[in-house]
Amino acid sequence: MKQATDPAKERYALMEKIQMVDFALVELTLYLDTHPQDTQAIQQFNQLAVESRDLKSAYEQRFGPLRQYGGSFSGYPWNWGDSPWPWQL
């Protein structure tokens, strides 16, 4: 029998993955600003960008919008007021 997962733990775990990937993207961006010819770093950046997009889409499907100003769609009714908000995790 499969145990039910705790939605709050699932939310925090997924947010932590998103934060780790996005941190790596920030660091790679800074690195690539000074090493624009590093094809391996560019490849890693692109892979992480896809992973970040996929993780954020998975988060939004499960827990609601994550990005504002057109980066995320809202369900009906408008669900930006639902909490916790991403920065509250």
Secondary structure, DSSP 8 states (H G I E B T S, - for coil): ------HHHHHHHHHHHHHHHHHHHHHHHHHHHH-TT-HHHHHHHHHHHHHHHHHHHHHHHHH-----TTSS---SS--TT-SS-GGG-
